Amino acid sequence: MSENILNNIITKKIERIDFLKKTTNLDTLDKIIDKNNSYIDFKKKIQNNITQDKISIIAEIKKASPSAGVIIDNYNPVEIAKIYNDNKVTCLSVLTEEDFFLGNLIHISKIKEQFDLPILCKDFFIDKFQIPLAKSYGADAILIILAGVSEDLANELYEEALKFKMSVIVEVHTVEEAKKALNFKDALIGINNRNLKTLKTDINTTYDIYNALSNHQGPLISESGIKTKDELLNLNNKTSIKTFLIGESLLKNLSENSIFSVL
């Protein structure tokens, strides 16, 4: 997304979070979290697959995006989750940003009521309040986009997520960001193949950034722009990456997608 769109998203998110902080009691969130028995270790599930030399797909559920517009008109997150679950995906990524992606945190809760899959709350995290909020809806992992936050805020979000026993994906788009991401030793690191300024995707981004992350002990993820099984397998063969976050190419061909056959 362009820098202006990224700024617009974050500005709108700040407004929403400011309102929620005034109307939401943290003690209430803690009580909801304590009663919830649906949590799954997102990172561990992926690590277990890596140990067994298996591919992991984090399958994304979203209605729209700034780059693609509305992807699914009759959007039903639970029905999409069922298709993904039937095809044995490893984890889910659920877009919860309301204004630009038309998501909602309640979608995580509704999916968790039906399926035993770890869920990444895919949103723009700019305040540590969002972490217990996301967990109260059943999220198992959060996303920190290094391009969208300061270094201090990234550290604050990371520590807060670990305090709540949530997995963290630190997302990078450049070699410079990748080097910074190495400081987050317990995180998964996602390489986003989408250029944030042009909105275009190029899976060569994974190859360009991969070497800078070779010393990271946790799982690496290639995100966005993977359209075919062959592209996925090429990425896997040329790097040690075994985890892939895939959205639009799955959503546009849900029930008969050859990418599922790698699982």
N, C-alpha and C positions, 0 to 999 in steps of 0.2 A: 504494500500500500504506500501511497505517497506520504511524504513527511507530513503534509497538511492533514491527510486523512488520519494518520496515526495520532497527530496532535488533537484532532477533533474527537477521536474515540476516547482518548485519555481525559480530555476536558469533560466530556459527557459522563464518563465513568466517575470522575471526581464528584460531580454533582449528585449522581445516584448514591455514591457511598456516603457523602455528607448527610443526605436525607436518611439513609438506613441507619447510620450511627446515632442519629437523634431519635429514631423510632424503634430501635432494637436493643434489647437488654442482653449483655454478654453472659450474665448468669443463666438466662434462659437458653442461650445457645449451648452452654456447657451441659445443661441438664438434658437437652435433646441429644447431644453427642454421647453422653454417658448411657443413654437408653438404646442407642442405635447399635445393633449387632451385625450390621451388614458390611463392615469394613474389611477390605482385602488388601494385602501388601502388594501394591502395584509394581514396585521395583523388584521385589523377590520373585514374582511370577515371571517377569522377563529374564531375570538372572537364571532362574531354573531352566528356562528354554535354552539360554546360551550354554549352560553346563552340558545340556543334552544335544548340543549342536543343532538346535531347532530354530527356524525362523519365527519371529514374533511380528504380528500385525496389530498396530493400534488403529482401530477403524474409527473414523470420525463421523459424528452425527451433527449435521448442521442444516439449517433451512436456507441460509443465504450467506453471501460474503461481499465485501466491497468490490472484489475483482470479478466475480461471476454473477452478481445479482442474485435473484431468487433461483435456487437450484431445484427445490422440490415444492410444488404448489400445495399439494395435499400432504402437509408435513405431519408425520406421526412418529415421534422419536422412539416410542416403545416398539412399534412395528419394525422400524429399521433395526433396532437392537436385536429383535428376534431373528431377523435374517442374518445378522452378523454372528449371533450366538449359534445358530444352526450351522454356520460355516466355520465354527471353531476359532474365531479370532481370539487373540490373547487378551486384549484390553480394549476399552472404548475411550474415545475422546469426545466429550460432549460440549459443544459451543454454547456458552451461557450468556454471552454479551447481547444485551437487549436491542440496542438502537441500530447497529450496523450489520449484525449477524442474525437478528431476530430470534435470539435464544432466551433461555430462562433457567434459573437454578432448579426449578421444580421438575424439569425434565430428568435431572439426575435421580431425584427421589422416585419418580415413576418407573424409571428403568430398573433401579435397584429393588423395587418391590417384586419384579418379575424375574430378574436374571442375576446370576452369581458371577459377575464380571467386574474386575477393577476398573474404576472410572477416573479419568483425568478431567478436572474442571478446566476447560479451555476458555480462558478469559484474559482480561488485561488486569493483572494484579498490580495495584499501585498503593495499597494500604494494607497493613497487616490485619486489620479488621476483617478483610475478605477471607482470611484463612479459616477461622472458626465458622464464619458464615457458610463457606463452601462445604466444610466438613459436616455442618449441621444438616445439610441436604443429602449427605451420603458420599461426597467426593473422597477419593482415596489419594489423589495427587493434584498438585497445582503446577502452573506454568509461570516461569519468570522470563520475560522477554528482555534481554539485556539492552536492546535498542530503545526500550521504552521507559527505563528507570535509571536512576543514578546508581553509582556503585554502592553507596551507603544504604539506599533503599533495597537494592538487590540482596545485600547481606541481611538486612532486617527481615525481609520476607522469607528468606531461606531459613534463618534460625527459628522464626515463628512456626514455619511449616514442620520443621523437625521436632519442635516442642509438642506439636499436635500429632506427632507420629504419622505424618503424611509424606509421601514420596514427592520429589521435586524434579521437574524437567527444566533445566536452564537452556533457553533457546538462543542460538547464535546464528549470525548471518555473514560474518566476516572473520578473517584470521585473527584480527585484533580482538574481537569479542571472544573468539575461541580461547585465546591465551588467558583472558580474564576468567573464563568459565572454569578453568582448571583449579581455581581456588575453591570451588564448590565440590569438595571431594566425595561427598555422599550423594551427589545428585546424578541423575541421568542427564546427558547433554544431547540436545537435539540440534541438528544442522538443518536450518530451514532453507530449502532450495528456491524460495520465493524472494526475489529482490524487493526490498521494502520501498524503494523509490520508484521502480518502474512497474511493479506488480507482476512482472514476468517470472516464470519459473524456469530453472535450468538445473538439471540434476548434476551437472558438472560441478556445481557449488559444493556438493558433498566431497567430490574428489579433491577440490582445491583446499578445503578446510580440514579434511580428515587427518593429514599428517601432523597438524598442530595439536591434535587431540590424542595422539597415539599413546601418551603416558597416562591418560585418564583411566582409573581402575574400574569405574562404573560403566554401565551400558551406554553405547552411543546410538543415536536414532537419526535416520535420514527422513526428513519431513517434506511433504509437498512435491507435486510435479511428477510423481511416479504413476505412469499410466498403464503399464503392461507388466505382465509376469517377467518377460525378458529383461526389462529395465531393472526390475527388482533383483533378479538373479545376477545381472551384470554388476550391480552395486555390491552385492554380497560377495561375489567372486573376486572383485578388485580391492576390497577393503575387508576388515574384520567385522563390519556392521551386520548384525542379524535382526535388527529391529527397525520397523518402518511404520511411520504414521502416514496413513493414506485417507484422503477425504473425497474430493470431487470425483475422481475416476471410479471409486466404488459406488458413490451415491447415484451416479448417472447410469449405472448398469448393475443394479443391486443384486438381483437373484442369480445372474448367470455370468459372474465375473471370473475369468481364469486366474486372477491374482490369488483367489482363495486356495487354489490347488497347491500352493507352496506350503500350506500348513499341514 
